């Protein structure tokens, strides 16, 4: 058991996961998708890089000691994802724990690896630690004097969007598979130069539910918070930057029809280690 790397528990009827799971020190993937009766998540091993608890409609609590005790010092994979889509019963404390994962990134010991961390959970508020928020599809953040220093770890972006975009119910499953949301970054320097970085890889994907043949009205009205942390490489290339502009765009795929209006609110910010 100690050598298990992946565990698929999806669709099981249990209410709890044994606390002994934290002893699986090599476990990096845990799939609890659609465990409809699961009510709580215990402390998890620090090696976890992919956790899918989507569709756990009874899930209320997650272990704070297990969550913010999580760190990536043993994780070599560059992508880390925590999925809690359709976990309608998640309490405020559980949502706060999830939203604070990136805010406490200094505890994740990310040195030496270019990690990308993604978190998704039901909610209707951008975390308050995103001090720069906007209701438009694009936004410009002023970079204050001294922003580029040795404590800079990366940057984070956040969007608030419905799990199933409004209006998508009129599309057949052949037409609409998922929505892809990307963000381009423009950095403006003191001398007025603008360095543009086009992102051709989706930051966020909102998939249709493969379990359902049709989209329900409750899904259409359900907002989720999508958060992503990325390394500071682009910012490090321009330490004299004074503004960072983010341009979000979204489209129904595979046809790539524009649907920018689904993004209700955005948040951006730099992430620093504690001094």
PyMOL commands that set and color helices and strands:
alter all, ss='L'
color gray80, all
select helices_A, chain A and resi 19-23+64-67+92-103+105-108+168-170+217-220+233-236+260-262
alter helices_A, ss='H'
color red, helices_A
select strands_A, chain A and resi 6-8+29-31+40-41+50-52+61-62+79-84+116-122+132-134+138-142+152-162+176-189+194-197+204-207+223-231+241-254+257-258+263-272
alter strands_A, ss='S'
color yellow, strands_A
deselect
rebuild
show_as cartoon
